[in-house]
Amino acid sequence: MVQEDTKPWYRQFWPWFIIALPASAVIAGFTTLWIAMQTTDSLVLVPEQGVRAEADRQVAAARLASELGLAAAVDIDLQTGVVKAVMRSGDLEETPATLEFEMSHPAFAERDQLITLNKAMPDDEGNPVWVGHFVSVPEGRYYAVLKSSDWRLSAEWNGDAALTLRSGSDEPR
């Protein structure tokens, strides 16, 4: 004689296992929705007035640097955070008193850093020198931009102590 299982369905294993699979997908979906609503995407730019004008200014500044044949050697002391930028003396007709050195992270805008470099004494060859200081030296990959009010030089930085910036090279996309 064969004895039948007389337990009700809700006391069986298999119905609950089958119900748990789609239920876990629904919970994962709601969790993903909650995470998406709590964070912002720093890579997406909100269209604003002046975004196009700023892009045009950046292109014009890079073009001017290219026409002038500008290049700069930047040394970053990874221990102390001291930044030293040197340009050839013949590159500039007039050397600005300050330059801006911007380090832009490719993915996270909150990691971007901007420091002001002040003009210092020329080096032994008479080349103009600007010096500044990071509060905390960035780590990882960054886009480096050295700019004045008229021109801009750029390069990609991977944590090295020395960096050469040129007009339009490795421009952030």
For each residue, the residues with C-beta under 8 A, 3 or more apart:
1:
2:
3:
4:
5: 12
6:
7: 11 12
8: 11 12
9: 12 15
10: 15 16
11: 7 8
12: 5 7 8 9 15 16
13: 16 17
14: 17 18
15: 9 10 12 18 19
16: 10 12 13 19 20
17: 13 14 20 21
18: 14 15 21
19: 15 16 22 23
20: 16 17 23 24
21: 17 18 24 25
22: 19 25 26
23: 19 20 26 27
24: 20 21 27 28
25: 21 22 28 29
26: 22 23 29 30
27: 23 24 30 31
28: 24 25 31 32
29: 25 26 32 33
30: 26 27 33 34
31: 27 28 34 35
32: 28 29 35 36
33: 29 30 36 37
34: 30 31 37 38
35: 31 32 38 39
36: 32 33 39
37: 33 34
38: 34 35
39: 35 36
40:
41: 44
42: 107 108 109 110
43: 107
44: 41
45: 51
46:
47: 51
48: 51
49:
50: 53 54
51: 45 47 48 54 55
52: 55 56
53: 50 56 57
54: 50 51 57 58
55: 51 52 58 59
56: 52 53 59 60
57: 53 54 60 61
58: 54 55 61 62 152
59: 55 56 62 63
60: 56 57 63 64
61: 57 58 64 65 147 150 151 152
62: 58 59 65 66 151 152 154 167 168 171
63: 59 60 66 67 167 168
64: 60 61 67 68 150 151
65: 61 62 68 70 151 152 153 166 167 168
66: 62 63 69 70 167 168
67: 63 64
68: 64 65 91 92 151 167
69: 66 91
70: 65 66 87 91 92 151 153 166 167
71: 87 88 91 153 164 165 166 167
72: 85 86 87 146 153 164 165
73: 85 86 87 162 163 164 165
74: 83 84 85 86 101 144 146 162 163 164 165
75: 83 84 86 161 162 163
76: 81 82 83 134 137 160 161 162 163
77: 80 81 82 83 161
78: 81 137 159 161
79:
80: 77 133
81: 76 77 78 133 134 135 136 137
82: 76 77 131 132 133 134
83: 74 75 76 77 101 115 117 131 132 133 134
84: 74 75 120 129 130 131
85: 72 73 74 99 101 117 129 130 131 146
86: 72 73 74 75 123 127 128 129
87: 70 71 72 73 91 92 95 127 128
88: 71 91 127
89: 122 125 126 127 128
90:
91: 68 69 70 71 87 88
92: 68 70 87 95 128
93:
94:
95: 87 92 119 128
96: 99 119 148 149
97: 118 119
98: 116 117 118 119 130
99: 85 96 116 117 130 146 147 148
100: 114 115 116 117 145 146 147 148
101: 74 83 85 114 115 116 117 132 144 145 146
102: 112 113 114 144 145 146 147
103: 112 113 114 138 142 143 144 157
104: 112 142 143 144 145 172
105: 108 109 111 112 138 140 141 142 143
106: 141 142 143 172
107: 42 43
108: 42 105 111
109: 42 105 112
110: 42
111: 105 108 138
112: 102 103 104 105 109
113: 102 103 134 138
114: 100 101 102 103
115: 83 100 101 132 133 134
116: 98 99 100 101 132
117: 83 85 98 99 100 101 130 131 132 146
118: 97 98 130 131 132
119: 95 96 97 98 128 129 130
120: 84 129 130 131
121: 129
122: 89 125 126 127 128 129
123: 86 126 127 129
124:
125: 89 122
126: 89 122 123
127: 86 87 88 89 122 123
128: 86 87 89 92 95 119 122
129: 84 85 86 119 120 121 122 123
130: 84 85 98 99 117 118 119 120
131: 82 83 84 85 117 118 120
132: 82 83 101 115 116 117 118
133: 80 81 82 83 115
134: 76 81 82 83 113 115 137 138
135: 81
136: 81
137: 76 78 81 134
138: 103 105 111 113 134 142
139: 159
140: 105 158 159
141: 105 106 156 157 158 159
142: 103 104 105 106 138 156 157
143: 103 104 105 106 154 155 156 157 170 171 172
144: 74 101 102 103 104 154 155 156 157 163 165
145: 100 101 102 104 152 153 154 165
146: 72 74 85 99 100 101 102 117 152 153 154 165
147: 61 99 100 102 151 152 153
148: 96 99 100 151 152
149: 96
150: 61 64
151: 61 62 64 65 68 70 147 148 167
152: 58 61 62 65 145 146 147 148 167
153: 65 70 71 72 145 146 147 165 166 167
154: 62 143 144 145 146 165 166 167 168 169 170 171 172
155: 143 144 163 164 165 166 169 170
156: 141 142 143 144 170
157: 103 141 142 143 144 160 163
158: 140 141
159: 78 139 140 141
160: 76 157 163
161: 75 76 77 78
162: 73 74 75 76
163: 73 74 75 76 144 155 157 160
164: 71 72 73 74 155
165: 71 72 73 74 144 145 146 153 154 155 169
166: 65 70 71 153 154 155 169
167: 62 63 65 66 68 70 71 151 152 153 154
168: 62 63 65 66 154 171
169: 154 155 165 166
170: 143 154 155 156
171: 62 143 154 168
172: 104 106 143 154
173:
